[in-house]
Amino acid sequence: MYATERHELIGQVLTAEGRVGVHDLAARFDVTTETVRRDLDALERAGRLRRVHGGAVPIERGSTVETTITERIRSRTHEKSAIAARALEAIDEGFRGSLFLDAGSTTAAVAERLSSRLAAVHATADVVTHSLTLAPALAALDDVTLTVIGGRVRRDTAAAVGAGTVRAIEALRPDIVFIGTNGVSSSFGLSTPDPEEAAVKAAIVRAARRVIAVADSGKFEAESLVRFAELDEIDVLVTDTAPTGDLAAALDAADVEVWVA
């Protein structure tokens, strides 16, 4: 295969998956990792992607770039639905406890499937969220008691943020937290572009008895501006594709369970 052909295929994979990894591409094209790195360097010079640790992401995906919640809900819907279904298996038969649902498109998929999971395992839940996107759907569920935490609402994510939001979360101790992220990095942990959003997410992680991160594989090795959790602060990562390379090793070293939908 000629380099130009690989470059076009790399562009197609990047568009479809949101990220490409050096080792995955080397296996896919049956070439060395050095060849893939040269390909990615050439594509970066051409302005077609941005190199990150272990691979590359689309050129528009910088550390402070964030799409709106409306846009994200419409992307990778199949993967997010599968991730949500797998994540909700954390709710066992007869569960009677509390859940915290973070703001985000994958946690929105968790919210959509929550009632059917509770019914299937004869469970009920006290649910807390700071997301104005999730709250209306959760409020309509018969087997859920909902608490909504207020604050200043960020337009991009429809999530409450600010010191008051953080203080309210710090007073809680939910049994299970479902948390979203913009990036899952072997060296940087979980991150998000906005400092105030990161402060809220960090408070959610600290408050929880069990932290379940939900993230599709397009978030692998992505690093946004602000870290809100180290890998060893999460208990489970639920995703659509098994992590490989440095990320797989880092998750294993941090004793994080990986559930593949």
FIDORO-303682 format. One line per 4 residues: number of its first residue (from 1); for each residue x, y, z of C-alpha. Coordinates in pm, 1 decimal, decimal comma, always signed. Each point is the difference from the previous one (the first is absolute). Layout:
NUM> X:Y:Z  ... .
% end
This chain:
1> +0,0:+0,0:+0,0  +132,7:+342,7:-97,0  +38,6:+274,2:+261,7  -268,5:+212,7:-166,5 .
5> -246,9:-287,4:+28,2  +80,6:-44,2:+369,9  -43,9:+373,4:+54,7  -349,2:-8,0:-147,7 .
9> -94,8:-303,8:+207,3  +139,5:+158,8:+315,4  -218,3:+303,6:-70,0  -305,8:-223,6:-39,0 .
13> +70,1:-184,3:+325,9  +55,5:+329,0:+181,7  -331,6:+136,5:-124,4  -185,7:-316,5:+98,7 .
17> +161,3:-62,1:+339,0  +112,1:+341,3:+121,0  +355,2:-118,3:+71,6  +265,4:-228,3:-149,6 .
21> +269,3:-192,8:+185,0  +347,4:-80,8:-129,8  -7,0:-366,8:+97,1  -353,9:-54,6:-128,8 .
25> +85,8:+154,0:-337,0  +320,6:-201,7:-27,3  -197,8:-321,3:+49,0  -275,0:+114,0:-236,4 .
29> +241,3:+82,9:-284,7  +260,1:-267,6:+83,0  +280,5:+255,6:+20,0  +241,5:+103,7:+274,1 .
33> -88,7:+252,7:+266,4  +280,6:+219,6:-136,0  -176,0:+9,5:-336,9  -326,2:+102,1:+165,3 .
37> +171,8:+273,6:+198,5  +147,5:+139,4:-321,7  -345,7:-10,2:-158,9  -151,6:+188,3:+293,9 .
41> +279,1:+255,7:-0,5  -58,4:+61,5:-370,7  -375,2:+36,9:+52,5  +58,1:+242,0:+286,5 .
45> +229,0:+213,4:-217,7  -276,2:+0,5:-261,3  -244,9:+128,3:+261,9  -220,7:-308,9:-11,4 .
49> +34,8:-115,0:+361,0  +168,0:+77,7:+331,5  +254,1:-235,5:+154,3  -54,3:-108,2:+360,3 .
53> +168,2:-258,8:+219,8  -42,2:-339,2:-165,5  -180,8:+119,2:-310,9  -196,4:+293,7:-138,7 .
57> -331,7:+183,5:+31,5  -190,9:+231,3:-237,3  +159,1:+340,1:-50,6  -286,9:+180,8:+172,8 .
61> +35,2:-204,0:+318,3  +225,5:+218,8:+213,7  +22,5:-8,3:+377,4  -262,2:+273,4:+41,3 .
65> -230,8:-93,1:-288,2  -342,1:-126,5:+105,0  -305,2:-78,2:-209,6  -345,3:+72,2:+138,9 .
69> -202,7:-266,6:+179,9  -253,1:+5,6:-285,8  +270,8:-83,1:-254,3  +151,0:-273,8:+217,2 .
73> -330,3:-172,0:+66,9  -39,9:-47,6:-376,9  +347,3:-154,7:-46,3  +99,4:-366,0:+49,1 .
77> -347,4:-80,8:+126,9  +32,6:-376,9:-50,0  +322,8:-16,9:+200,7  -138,1:+217,7:+279,7 .
81> -316,6:-206,1:+27,2  +202,5:-320,4:+29,4  +231,8:+158,6:+257,5  -299,9:+116,6:+203,4 .
85> -156,1:-346,0:+3,8  +326,6:-156,8:+115,1  +62,0:+266,7:+264,3  -344,6:-48,9:+152,0 .
89> +90,9:-359,9:+77,4  +170,2:+153,5:+303,4  -350,9:+25,5:+148,3  -56,4:-340,6:+157,0 .
93> -317,7:-194,5:+72,2  -208,2:+170,4:+266,4  +217,1:+311,9:+12,9  -126,5:+263,7:+242,2 .
97> +241,2:+287,3:-3,9  +118,0:+325,0:-151,8  +140,1:+90,4:-340,7  +164,4:+315,8:-132,0 .
101> -20,2:+63,0:-375,1  +253,8:+244,0:-136,9  -82,4:+231,8:-288,6  +88,3:-125,1:-347,6 .
105> -119,8:-186,2:-305,7  +102,4:-348,3:+115,6  -151,4:+53,5:+343,8  -313,5:+116,9:-183,6 .
109> -11,0:-346,6:-157,2  +31,6:-145,9:+351,1  -296,6:+210,4:+111,8  -208,8:-119,1:-295,8 .
113> +55,4:-365,3:+92,2  -15,9:+37,2:+377,6  -369,3:-76,9:+48,5  +13,4:-324,3:-198,7 .
117> +305,0:-116,4:+197,6  -163,5:+80,3:+333,7  -312,5:-189,5:-103,9  +201,5:-300,0:-120,0 .
121> +183,1:-38,5:+332,3  -291,7:+106,3:+223,9  +187,7:+304,3:+124,4  -70,6:+359,4:+93,0 .
125> +239,1:+292,3:+20,9  +44,7:+346,5:+139,2  +160,9:+184,4:-290,0  +194,3:+324,8:+11,4 .
129> +111,7:+204,5:-299,6  +117,1:+351,3:-80,1  -96,3:-36,5:-367,3  -296,4:+190,8:-137,2 .
133> +3,4:-235,0:-298,6  -40,8:-313,4:+210,4  -234,9:+138,8:+265,9  -328,2:+10,2:-199,7 .
137> +27,2:-362,2:-111,9  +99,5:-119,4:+347,4  -284,5:+193,5:+162,6  -251,3:-199,7:-204,3 .
141> +115,2:-340,5:+128,4  -227,6:-177,2:+250,1  +277,2:-198,0:+172,1  +231,7:+296,9:+52,5 .
145> +9,0:+274,4:+261,6  +183,9:+293,0:-158,5  +209,0:+277,0:+152,5  +132,7:+272,2:-228,9 .
149> +300,4:+203,7:+110,3  -2,7:+360,6:-112,8  +257,3:+260,0:-93,2  +103,5:+210,3:-295,5 .
153> -84,6:-197,1:-315,2  +266,3:-39,0:-267,8  -147,7:+41,8:-346,1  +216,5:-265,4:-171,2 .
157> -81,9:-280,8:+241,8  -323,4:+115,6:+169,7  +170,2:-87,5:+329,3  -7,9:+197,1:+325,4 .
161> +343,8:+118,3:+109,3  +150,7:+230,6:+259,8  +101,1:-0,9:+364,0  -355,1:-61,0:+122,2 .
165> -33,3:-304,6:-225,6  +328,0:-141,1:+128,7  -101,1:+53,7:+364,1  -333,0:-173,4:-53,8 .
169> +172,6:-301,5:-155,0  +256,4:-14,6:+280,9  -285,2:-52,4:+245,9  -108,2:-319,3:-179,3 .
173> +119,0:-362,0:+1,0  -166,2:-177,7:-296,2  +39,8:-375,2:-29,1  +76,9:+6,9:-374,0 .
177> +108,8:+285,1:-224,6  -18,7:-11,9:-379,8  +244,9:+259,2:-123,9  +84,7:+118,0:-350,6 .
181> +327,7:+136,4:-127,9  +148,8:+171,0:-304,5  +319,9:-201,6:+20,3  +148,4:-312,7:+159,1 .
185> +378,8:+15,3:-8,4  +262,7:-243,4:+121,9  +213,5:+287,2:+128,0  -256,0:+273,1:+79,5 .
189> -304,9:-187,5:+126,0  -352,7:+131,2:-59,5  -37,2:+355,6:-124,7  -240,6:+262,2:-129,0 .
193> +48,6:+341,3:-166,5  -167,9:+229,9:+254,6  +149,8:+65,4:+347,6  -337,3:+48,8:+170,8 .
197> -137,8:-317,4:-154,6  +316,0:-181,1:+110,9  -49,3:+121,1:+358,3  -352,8:-143,6:+1,8 .
201> +112,8:-331,1:-148,3  +284,3:-25,1:+251,5  -248,7:+54,6:+283,3  -226,3:-271,4:-140,7 .
205> +289,8:-246,4:-13,9  +109,3:+79,7:+356,9  -354,9:-38,8:+131,8  -73,0:-341,1:-150,5 .
209> +26,7:-342,7:+156,4  +45,6:-148,2:-348,5  +99,6:+191,7:-313,6  -98,4:-130,7:-341,7 .
213> +143,2:+197,8:-291,7  -186,1:-30,0:-331,1  +197,5:+92,9:-310,9  +10,7:-120,7:-359,4 .
217> +334,3:-95,7:-151,6  +24,6:+333,4:-180,5  +97,5:+145,5:+339,8  +302,8:-229,8:+36,9 .
221> +327,4:+188,6:+53,8  -176,0:+333,5:-50,5  +105,4:+273,0:+242,5  -215,3:+305,9:+67,0 .
225> +123,8:+302,4:+190,2  -94,3:-96,4:+357,7  +42,3:-335,8:+172,8  -278,2:-83,9:+243,8 .
229> +100,1:-355,1:+98,7  +300,9:-227,9:-3,6  -58,7:-346,6:-142,3  +26,2:-157,0:+346,2 .
233> -294,7:+212,2:+115,6  -244,3:-189,4:-221,4  -117,9:-354,7:+61,4  -138,3:-97,6:-340,2 .
237> +43,4:+127,4:-355,8  -284,6:-98,2:-230,6  +76,8:+41,7:-369,0  -69,7:-144,4:-344,1 .
241> +349,5:-128,4:-87,6  +264,1:-152,1:+224,8  +287,5:+242,4:+64,4  +342,0:-102,4:-127,7 .
245> +363,3:+100,5:+44,0  +91,5:+258,2:+263,0  -359,8:+66,6:+99,7  -74,0:-366,5:+63,3 .
249> +315,8:-29,6:+210,0  -78,5:+315,6:+197,1  -356,3:-110,9:+74,3  +126,4:-337,7:+116,0 .
253> +262,6:+162,3:+223,2  -269,8:+224,2:+149,7  -217,9:-307,1:+69,3  -283,7:+133,5:-217,6 .
257> -251,5:-257,3:-124,3  -68,2:+35,1:-372,4  -345,4:-102,1:-121,0  -41,0:-20,8:-377,9 .
261> -351,5:+49,0:-132,1 .
% end
